[in-house]
Each structure stands twice: as structure tokens, then as C-alpha cells.
Amino acid sequence: MSHETLHDGPLSYGLSGLHHVQLAIPPGAEQLCREFWGGLLGMTEIEKPPVLAARGGCWFRGGDLEVHLGVEEDFRPSATAHPGILVSGLRALAARFEEQGVVVAWDDCFPGFTRFYAYDKLGNRLEFLEAVRES
């Protein structure tokens, strides 16, 4: 696989970060989202703009991360697509998940990070990771 760039010369723009991640949910699943993203993860639900609120779904913010959960009529969770969410206190989060019955699958195949995978209440795959501190 080639890692060549497809541009000629300097870029006239810059990428500055990620505003949000959007995941799909089935119609009527907002309460399950509130239980997981708000209750379990401790994120704050934020108000959607009225024109978007009419579509259903809900949005959450925690730290610099926003997660937007949008209604998809023929919802099916992805088998592989997922957000990678940076966490401080990863083991504490894993313990909280396990206490609440959420299965945590540790994976040590990403050098420089400790990480695990889990699923929200709708089957969306999520990756939580923390940089390994050099001693």
C-alpha cells in the first residue's frame, strides 16, 4: 500500500481536530442512549438545533468530544466501524463498565496505547484508549 500524497505543493488549509462523531441509532432509542452516554459514561446531553431535533436522536458532550446519535430507519450496527475515544483513567472506566454489565474486550495490538473495545446498548462498537506513559 502506498502512502504517497495526492496533492501538489503546500496545502492552503489545515485540519484542526474532530468536532464530533456520529453514530446511528434505531428510531425511539434515545432513552437507551441517555442511559449509556449520559448515565454510564457521564457525558452531558446537549440541545440539538430545532431543525435537527425534529429528526430525533440526541447529542452528548464530554471534555472535547461530542457524540451525535442520529436516527436511521434501517439501523444496523457496524461490525467494524467505530470511534476511538481517548480516555484518562482507562482502567477505572473499564471497571465501571464491567460493574454495569458492559463487556470489555482488552486489545494490546496498538503500540503506545492501552485499549479496550465495548458496545453501547444498541450494538455500536466503541474503542476506548489511553496513551502508555513511558517510565
C-alpha contacts under 8 A as a table, 3 or more apart, distances in Angstrom:
res1	aa1	res2	aa2	distance
7	H	11	L	7.80
11	L	14	G	7.37
18	L	21	V	7.76
18	L	65	L	7.92
19	H	65	L	6.95
19	H	66	E	6.63
20	H	65	L	6.16
20	H	66	E	4.56
20	H	67	V	5.53
20	H	68	H	6.78
21	V	66	E	6.47
21	V	67	V	5.03
21	V	68	H	6.08
21	V	83	P	6.84
22	Q	67	V	5.80
22	Q	68	H	4.51
22	Q	69	L	5.63
22	Q	70	G	6.84
23	L	67	V	7.42
23	L	68	H	6.31
23	L	69	L	4.99
23	L	70	G	6.29
23	L	124	N	7.53
24	A	69	L	5.66
24	A	70	G	5.02
24	A	71	V	5.82
24	A	72	E	5.83
24	A	75	F	6.66
24	A	76	R	8.00
24	A	77	P	7.35
25	I	29	A	6.46
25	I	57	G	7.40
25	I	69	L	6.21
25	I	70	G	5.83
25	I	71	V	4.97
25	I	72	E	5.89
25	I	75	F	6.09
25	I	77	P	7.98
25	I	122	L	7.01
26	P	29	A	5.82
26	P	71	V	5.43
26	P	72	E	5.51
26	P	73	E	6.08
26	P	74	D	7.16
26	P	75	F	5.10
26	P	76	R	7.98
27	P	30	E	7.94
27	P	56	G	7.54
27	P	57	G	7.88
27	P	71	V	5.50
27	P	72	E	6.73
27	P	73	E	6.29
28	G	31	Q	7.68
28	G	56	G	7.90
29	A	32	L	5.46
29	A	33	C	6.51
29	A	57	G	7.69
30	E	33	C	5.01
30	E	34	R	6.23
30	E	56	G	7.89
30	E	57	G	5.83
30	E	58	C	6.41
31	Q	34	R	4.96
31	Q	35	E	6.25
32	L	35	E	5.10
32	L	36	F	6.31
32	L	121	K	6.40
32	L	122	L	7.73
33	C	36	F	5.19
33	C	37	W	5.66
33	C	38	G	7.33
33	C	58	C	7.71
33	C	69	L	7.85
33	C	121	K	7.30
34	R	37	W	5.49
34	R	38	G	4.87
34	R	39	G	6.35
34	R	45	E	7.67
35	E	38	G	5.68
35	E	39	G	4.65
35	E	40	L	6.31
36	F	39	G	5.48
36	F	40	L	4.83
36	F	41	L	6.29
36	F	120	D	6.57
36	F	121	K	6.77
37	W	40	L	5.97
37	W	41	L	5.04
37	W	42	G	6.47
37	W	43	M	5.77
37	W	60	F	6.99
38	G	41	L	5.73
38	G	42	G	4.76
38	G	43	M	4.65
38	G	44	T	5.85
38	G	45	E	6.59
38	G	60	F	7.26
39	G	42	G	5.34
39	G	43	M	7.46
40	L	96	R	7.82
40	L	97	F	7.49
40	L	100	Q	7.99
42	G	62	G	7.49
43	M	60	F	5.83
43	M	61	R	5.41
43	M	62	G	4.70
44	T	60	F	5.31
44	T	61	R	5.23
44	T	62	G	6.33
45	E	58	C	7.29
45	E	59	W	5.71
45	E	60	F	4.25
45	E	61	R	6.36
46	I	58	C	7.71
46	I	59	W	5.56
46	I	60	F	5.50
46	I	61	R	6.72
47	E	58	C	7.77
47	E	59	W	7.00
48	K	52	L	6.18
48	K	53	A	5.31
48	K	58	C	6.98
48	K	59	W	6.68
49	P	52	L	5.38
49	P	53	A	5.95
50	P	53	A	4.88
50	P	54	A	6.39
51	V	54	A	5.76
51	V	55	R	7.69
52	L	55	R	5.53
52	L	56	G	7.43
53	A	56	G	5.42
53	A	57	G	7.13
53	A	58	C	7.70
55	R	70	G	7.90
55	R	71	V	7.11
56	G	70	G	6.88
56	G	71	V	6.09
57	G	68	H	7.68
57	G	69	L	5.30
57	G	70	G	4.67
57	G	71	V	5.41
58	C	68	H	6.20
58	C	69	L	5.33
58	C	70	G	6.84
59	W	66	E	7.05
59	W	67	V	5.75
59	W	68	H	4.39
59	W	69	L	5.94
60	F	66	E	5.55
60	F	67	V	5.25
60	F	68	H	6.47
61	R	64	D	7.32
61	R	65	L	5.68
61	R	66	E	4.36
61	R	67	V	6.42
62	G	65	L	5.41
62	G	66	E	6.51
71	V	75	F	7.74
72	E	75	F	5.05
77	P	122	L	7.29
77	P	123	G	5.67
77	P	124	N	5.15
77	P	125	R	7.59
78	S	81	A	5.58
78	S	82	H	7.71
78	S	124	N	6.55
78	S	125	R	7.11
79	A	125	R	7.15
80	T	125	R	7.03
81	A	125	R	7.03
82	H	124	N	7.32
82	H	125	R	5.35
82	H	126	L	5.28
82	H	127	E	6.67
83	P	125	R	7.82
83	P	126	L	5.74
83	P	127	E	6.14
84	G	126	L	6.64
84	G	127	E	4.67
84	G	128	F	5.80
84	G	129	L	6.95
85	I	126	L	7.66
85	I	127	E	6.02
85	I	128	F	4.79
85	I	129	L	6.18
86	L	128	F	5.94
86	L	129	L	5.04
86	L	130	E	5.71
87	V	90	L	5.67
87	V	128	F	6.43
87	V	129	L	5.80
87	V	130	E	5.34
88	S	130	E	6.13
89	G	92	A	5.37
89	G	93	L	6.47
89	G	130	E	7.69
90	L	93	L	5.12
90	L	94	A	6.22
90	L	114	T	7.94
90	L	115	R	7.65
90	L	128	F	7.36
90	L	129	L	6.77
90	L	130	E	6.18
91	R	94	A	4.96
91	R	95	A	6.16
92	A	95	A	5.06
92	A	96	R	6.22
93	L	96	R	5.02
93	L	97	F	6.19
94	A	97	F	5.08
94	A	98	E	6.17
94	A	104	V	6.48
94	A	116	F	7.99
95	A	98	E	5.10
95	A	99	E	6.09
96	R	99	E	5.12
96	R	100	Q	6.39
97	F	100	Q	5.18
97	F	101	G	6.32
97	F	102	V	4.91
97	F	103	V	7.09
97	F	104	V	7.21
98	E	101	G	4.98
98	E	102	V	5.13
98	E	103	V	6.09
98	E	104	V	6.79
99	E	102	V	7.48
102	V	118	A	7.01
102	V	119	Y	7.38
103	V	118	A	6.02
103	V	119	Y	7.52
104	V	116	F	6.24
104	V	117	Y	5.90
104	V	118	A	5.15
105	A	116	F	5.24
105	A	117	Y	5.11
105	A	118	A	6.43
106	W	115	R	6.03
106	W	116	F	4.11
106	W	117	Y	6.42
107	D	110	F	7.62
107	D	114	T	7.46
107	D	115	R	5.79
107	D	116	F	5.49
107	D	117	Y	7.49
108	D	111	P	7.43
108	D	113	F	7.72
108	D	114	T	6.36
108	D	115	R	6.75
110	F	113	F	5.87
110	F	114	T	7.46
110	F	115	R	7.84
112	G	131	A	5.83
112	G	132	V	5.31
113	F	129	L	6.25
113	F	130	E	5.43
113	F	131	A	4.35
113	F	132	V	5.01
114	T	129	L	5.64
114	T	130	E	5.39
114	T	131	A	6.37
114	T	132	V	6.27
115	R	127	E	7.00
115	R	128	F	5.57
115	R	129	L	4.14
115	R	130	E	6.36
116	F	127	E	5.89
116	F	128	F	5.57
116	F	129	L	6.59
117	Y	125	R	7.00
117	Y	126	L	5.60
117	Y	127	E	4.55
117	Y	128	F	6.32
118	A	125	R	6.08
118	A	126	L	5.35
118	A	127	E	6.56
118	A	128	F	7.97
119	Y	122	L	7.45
119	Y	123	G	5.24
119	Y	124	N	5.29
119	Y	125	R	4.68
119	Y	126	L	5.68
120	D	123	G	5.43
120	D	124	N	5.43
120	D	125	R	6.90
120	D	126	L	7.32
121	K	124	N	7.54
